[in-house]
Amino acid sequence: MSLMTSWVAGANAPDCDFPLNNLPYGVFEDGKGARMGVAIGDYVLDVGAVDHRLDPALFAAPSWNAVMAAGPEVWATLRARLIELLGDEAHRAAVEPGLVPLAEVALVMPFAVTEYTDFYAAKNHAFNVGSMFRGPENALPPNWLSIPIGYNGRASSVVVSGAEVRRPWGQLKAPDAELPEFAPCRRFDLELEMGAIVGTPSDGMVSVAQADEMIFGYVLLNDWSARDIQAWEYQPLGPFQSKATATTISPWIVTAAALAPFRISTPERERELLPYLSEPGPMLYDIALEVALAPEGGEEVVISRTNYSEMYYSAAQQLCHHTSSGCAMRTGDLLGSGTISGTTPDSRGSLLEMSWGGKEPLALPGGGTRSFLEDGDTLTLRGAAQGDGYRIGFGESTGKVLPAVPQPDWIKD
């Protein structure tokens, strides 16, 4: 597919994140109340202010949940109408008053997160982490090549890009200590992920194909991780407080329809999957991803570049497996892909991997190193699928690390 041209300024530039081919959904605030919008070029269109030909009740609340719940037919109708309105010059006079410059708005949470599940489904990341702690010969758990491993997270941890993130307190135990202490995290980390958003709900098991049809769209996702808290708590039941500080998502939901031209197959299986996880066609996407770090008062530097295609399990497989117990999925459920890492050191999706557990600190241009995040660091995730003369961009998922809160009076030394 080539570029679809628009009459909106900036939308036809080859480096624009938001051409007519994209039309990602968000919620914006410009002093007149939060409203549902679609990004196009350098602007956001107030969807409720144009003749979208759908039930106005779908756009009454500043959240995309009602549209998401309405299902694929409504999704397709809305997308087709927006392409018509923003692509045909004949609609310009009626639509242009609903455009607001992106530079003049604040972007807020685009949907209400119902539940949040995080997976561990990229092989390179799982192999790297497993190698650090168990050696390469035992890096992958015995079940890893058969099942998308995940854990139930906290929906309340999900925040939108721009929200500051406080370094968490928690129980930490040094290797040579007999007992743990309660202290601020010393090994705070990022995880580069993609988030899949459930649109239509389910009740009972769904197939991979049905799961794929349920997914409304995708966001960038940073699963902030307290590695030292995790090391003490995760056995035997897995992550808990180490993953509950914050989960930052990008403010624009890039729809599955916009990403359709970039579908690719999951990798060849090293072990045949059980039939219920079989994919009827390509279920992954070719999306280039990067992580940038900016120290307090310093210049930003890209510390990792990878691609969503590195996943071993697709979001549709993850969602299918999630329902296999009969677990009902609801509109607004968010599925984190798990950390996305490539095969080279500069394509790893976490500082835990980049610094190999702190043993090989990452050198920053202009001086300084990082094994884990320091107070004042700003992390930015970016992603885009590259088409013929256009790109499908996600915007940014950004968060700044603030110092831990001072020790409360009720905590005894």
C-alpha positions in Angstrom: 0.0 0.0 0.0 1.2 3.5 -0.8 0.5 6.8 0.8 -3.1 8.0 1.0 -3.1 11.7 0.5 -4.9 14.2 2.8 -5.7 17.9 2.6 -4.4 18.3 6.2 -1.1 20.1 6.5 1.8 17.8 7.3 0.0 14.6 6.8 1.6 13.7 3.4 5.3 14.1 4.5 7.1 10.8 4.4 8.4 11.2 7.9 5.0 12.1 9.4 3.9 9.6 12.1 0.2 10.3 11.4 -0.6 10.2 7.7 -4.1 9.3 6.4 -3.0 5.7 6.4 -2.7 5.7 10.2 -5.5 7.7 12.0 -4.6 6.6 15.5 -7.2 7.3 18.3 -6.5 9.3 21.5 -8.1 11.6 24.0 -7.0 15.3 24.1 -7.4 18.3 26.4 -7.2 21.9 25.3 -8.9 23.8 28.0 -12.4 23.0 26.6 -12.7 19.6 28.2 -11.3 16.2 27.3 -12.5 14.9 23.9 -11.9 11.9 21.7 -9.6 12.7 18.8 -7.8 11.2 15.8 -4.3 12.3 14.9 -3.7 13.5 11.4 -0.5 15.3 10.3 0.2 18.0 12.8 -3.3 18.1 14.2 -5.9 16.2 16.2 -9.4 16.1 14.9 -12.2 16.3 17.4 -14.2 13.3 16.2 -17.4 14.3 18.0 -17.4 17.6 16.1 -17.7 16.0 12.6 -20.4 14.1 10.8 -19.1 10.6 11.6 -22.5 9.0 10.8 -22.5 6.9 14.0 -24.4 6.9 17.2 -23.3 10.1 19.1 -23.5 8.1 22.4 -20.3 6.3 21.3 -18.4 9.6 21.6 -20.1 11.0 24.7 -17.4 10.1 27.2 -13.7 11.0 26.8 -12.7 7.4 26.3 -12.6 5.0 23.3 -14.1 2.1 25.3 -17.6 2.5 23.9 -16.3 2.4 20.3 -14.1 -0.5 21.2 -17.0 -2.5 22.6 -19.1 -1.8 19.5 -17.0 -4.2 17.5 -15.2 -4.6 14.1 -18.1 -3.4 11.9 -18.3 -0.1 13.7 -14.5 0.2 13.7 -14.4 -0.3 9.9 -17.3 2.2 9.4 -15.6 4.9 11.4 -12.2 4.4 9.8 -13.7 4.5 6.3 -15.7 7.7 7.1 -12.6 9.4 8.6 -10.5 8.6 5.5 -13.3 10.1 3.4 -13.6 13.3 5.5 -9.8 13.9 5.8 -8.9 12.7 2.3 -11.5 14.4 0.1 -11.1 18.2 -0.3 -14.8 18.5 -0.7 -15.2 17.9 3.1 -12.6 20.4 4.1 -14.9 23.4 4.9 -17.0 21.2 7.2 -14.2 19.3 8.9 -11.4 21.9 9.3 -13.0 23.7 12.3 -12.7 20.5 14.2 -8.9 20.4 13.8 -6.7 21.5 16.7 -2.9 21.8 16.5 -1.2 18.9 18.4 1.2 21.5 19.8 -1.7 23.1 21.7 -3.2 20.0 23.4 -2.4 17.7 26.3 -2.9 14.0 25.6 -4.5 11.9 28.4 -5.4 8.2 28.8 -7.1 7.1 25.6 -9.1 4.3 27.2 -10.1 2.9 30.6 -7.9 -0.1 31.4 -10.1 -2.9 32.7 -7.4 -5.5 33.4 -3.7 -5.7 32.7 -1.7 -8.9 31.8 2.0 -8.9 31.1 3.6 -11.7 29.1 7.2 -13.0 28.8 7.0 -14.0 25.1 10.1 -12.8 23.2 12.6 -15.6 23.1 15.8 -13.4 23.0 14.8 -11.6 26.2 13.8 -14.9 27.9 17.1 -16.5 26.9 19.2 -13.6 28.0 17.6 -13.3 31.4 17.6 -17.1 31.9 21.3 -17.3 31.0 22.2 -14.7 33.6 20.6 -16.7 36.4 20.6 -20.3 35.3 23.2 -20.5 32.6 22.5 -20.8 28.8 21.9 -24.6 29.0 18.9 -24.0 31.3 18.0 -20.5 30.1 14.4 -21.2 29.0 12.0 -22.9 31.4 10.8 -26.3 30.2 7.4 -24.9 29.3 8.6 -21.8 27.4 8.5 -23.2 23.9 5.0 -24.5 24.4 3.1 -21.8 26.2 2.9 -18.0 26.3 4.0 -17.3 29.9 2.3 -14.4 31.6 1.2 -12.9 34.9 -1.7 -10.7 36.0 -0.6 -7.2 36.6 -2.4 -4.1 38.0 -4.6 -2.0 35.8 -4.1 0.8 38.3 -0.4 0.9 37.4 -1.1 2.0 33.8 -0.4 5.7 33.1 -0.1 7.7 29.9 3.1 9.1 28.4 4.4 12.1 30.2 3.5 10.8 33.7 6.5 10.9 36.1 7.5 7.7 37.8 8.6 7.5 41.4 11.4 5.1 42.3 9.6 2.5 44.4 10.3 1.3 48.0 10.3 -2.4 48.6 11.9 -5.4 50.3 15.5 -5.9 49.1 17.9 -8.6 50.1 21.6 -8.4 49.3 23.2 -11.7 48.4 25.3 -11.8 51.5 22.6 -10.5 53.9 20.7 -12.9 56.1 17.4 -10.9 56.0 15.9 -8.3 53.7 15.7 -4.6 54.3 12.9 -2.1 53.3 14.5 0.6 51.1 14.2 2.4 47.8 14.8 0.2 44.7 18.5 0.3 43.6 18.0 -1.6 40.3 15.2 0.2 38.6 14.7 -0.7 35.0 12.7 -0.3 31.8 11.1 -2.9 29.6 10.4 -2.2 25.9 7.1 -3.7 25.0 4.0 -3.4 22.8 0.5 -3.4 24.3 -2.5 -5.0 22.6 -5.9 -3.6 23.6 -9.0 -5.9 23.7 -12.0 -4.3 22.0 -14.8 -6.8 21.9 -15.3 -8.9 25.0 -15.4 -12.7 25.2 -17.0 -15.3 27.4 -15.2 -18.6 27.2 -12.4 -19.8 25.0 -11.7 -18.2 21.6 -9.5 -19.3 18.8 -6.4 -17.5 17.6 -8.3 -16.1 14.6 -11.2 -14.9 16.9 -8.7 -13.4 19.3 -7.1 -11.5 16.4 -10.5 -10.0 15.5 -11.0 -8.9 19.1 -7.9 -6.7 19.2 -8.8 -3.1 18.6 -5.2 -1.7 18.4 -1.8 -1.4 19.8 0.3 1.0 21.9 3.9 1.3 23.0 4.4 0.1 26.6 7.2 0.5 29.2 6.8 -2.0 31.9 8.9 -0.3 34.6 10.6 -3.0 36.7 12.3 -3.0 40.1 14.8 -5.8 39.6 16.1 -6.1 43.2 12.5 -6.2 44.6 11.7 -8.8 41.9 14.7 -11.0 42.8 13.5 -11.4 46.4 9.8 -11.7 45.8 9.3 -13.6 42.6 9.8 -17.2 43.9 7.6 -19.1 43.9 4.7 -17.1 42.4 6.4 -14.5 40.2 6.4 -10.7 39.9 4.2 -8.7 42.4 5.4 -5.3 43.8 8.4 -5.2 41.5 6.0 -4.6 38.5 3.3 -2.5 40.3 5.0 0.9 40.3 4.0 2.1 36.8 3.3 0.9 33.3 3.6 3.7 30.8 1.7 3.6 27.4 1.8 5.8 24.4 -1.3 8.1 24.1 -2.3 7.0 20.6 -4.0 3.7 19.8 -2.8 2.5 16.4 -5.5 0.3 15.1 -5.1 -3.2 13.8 -6.6 -2.0 10.5 -3.8 0.6 10.0 -1.2 -2.1 10.8 -2.7 -4.7 8.4 -0.2 -4.0 5.6 2.7 -4.8 7.9 1.7 -8.3 9.0 4.4 -10.9 9.2 4.6 -14.5 10.4 5.8 -15.5 13.8 9.2 -17.4 13.7 9.6 -21.0 12.9 8.7 -23.2 15.9 11.4 -25.1 17.6 8.7 -27.3 19.2 5.3 -27.9 17.6 2.6 -25.9 19.4 -0.6 -27.6 20.5 -3.3 -27.2 17.9 -5.3 -24.5 19.8 -2.4 -22.1 19.4 -1.9 -22.6 15.7 -2.1 -19.4 13.6 -4.2 -19.3 10.5 -1.9 -16.6 8.9 0.6 -13.9 9.7 -0.1 -12.5 13.2 2.9 -10.4 14.0 3.8 -6.9 12.7 7.0 -5.4 11.3 7.3 -2.4 13.6 10.7 -0.8 14.3 11.2 0.1 17.9 13.7 2.2 19.9 14.5 3.2 23.4 16.1 6.6 24.2 17.6 7.7 27.5 18.2 11.3 28.6 20.1 11.9 31.8 19.0 14.9 34.0 20.3 17.9 32.1 21.9 15.8 29.4 21.3 15.0 25.8 19.1 12.1 24.7 20.8 9.0 23.3 19.2 6.0 21.7 20.3 3.0 23.7 18.4 0.2 21.8 16.8 -0.5 18.5 14.8 -3.6 17.8 11.6 -4.8 16.1 8.2 -6.2 17.2 8.9 -9.1 14.8 11.3 -10.5 17.4 8.3 -11.9 19.3 7.9 -15.7 19.6 4.2 -15.5 20.3 1.8 -13.0 18.8 -0.8 -11.0 20.7 -3.5 -13.1 19.2 -1.9 -16.3 20.5 -1.5 -14.6 23.9 -5.1 -13.6 24.0 -6.3 -17.1 22.8 -4.3 -18.7 25.6 -5.6 -16.2 28.1 -9.1 -17.4 27.4 -8.2 -21.2 27.4 -9.3 -21.6 31.0 -12.6 -20.0 30.3 -11.3 -16.6 31.5 -13.6 -13.9 30.2 -11.9 -10.9 28.5 -13.4 -7.5 28.7 -13.3 -4.3 26.7 -10.3 -2.4 27.8 -8.1 -5.3 28.8 -4.5 -4.6 28.1 -1.9 -7.3 27.1 1.8 -6.4 27.4 3.9 -8.4 24.9 6.8 -8.9 27.2 10.2 -7.3 26.7 11.2 -7.2 23.1 14.9 -7.9 22.5 16.9 -8.7 19.4 19.9 -10.9 19.0 22.6 -8.2 19.4 23.6 -6.2 22.5 22.3 -2.9 21.0 18.9 -4.4 20.4 18.1 -5.5 23.9 14.9 -4.2 25.5 16.0 -3.7 29.1 19.0 -2.4 31.0 19.1 -5.7 32.8 20.2 -7.2 29.5 22.1 -4.2 28.2 24.4 -4.2 31.3 24.2 -8.0 31.7 22.9 -7.7 35.2 25.1 -4.7 36.0 28.4 -6.5 35.2 28.9 -4.6 31.9 27.7 -1.0 32.5 26.4 0.8 29.4 28.6 3.7 28.4 26.8 7.0 27.6 28.1 9.5 25.1 29.7 12.4 26.8 30.6 10.4 29.9 28.8 8.4 32.5 27.4 4.8 32.5 24.2 3.0 33.3 23.7 -0.4 34.8 20.2 0.6 35.9 18.1 3.9 35.9 19.2 6.9 38.0 16.9 9.6 39.4 16.3 12.2 36.7 16.6 9.9 33.8 13.9 10.2 31.1 13.1 7.2 29.1 11.3 7.5 25.7 10.0 4.6 23.6 9.3 5.1 19.9 7.9 2.9 17.2 6.8 3.0 13.5 6.0 0.7 10.7 7.6 1.8 7.4 5.4 1.8 4.3 5.9 3.0 0.7 6.4 6.7 1.1 4.7 6.8 4.5 5.0 5.5 8.1 2.6 4.4 10.7 3.9 6.0 13.9 2.9 5.5 17.5 4.2 8.8 18.9 6.1 8.5 22.1 5.9 6.7 25.4 7.9 8.9 27.9 8.5 8.8 31.6 10.9 10.5 34.0 12.3 8.8 37.1 11.8 10.8 40.3 13.5 10.1 43.6 11.8 7.8 46.0 9.5 9.5 48.5 11.2 10.4 51.8 11.0 7.7 54.4 7.6 8.0 56.1 7.6 8.6 59.9 5.9 5.3 60.5 8.9 3.3 59.0 11.3 2.4 61.7 15.0 2.2 61.0 
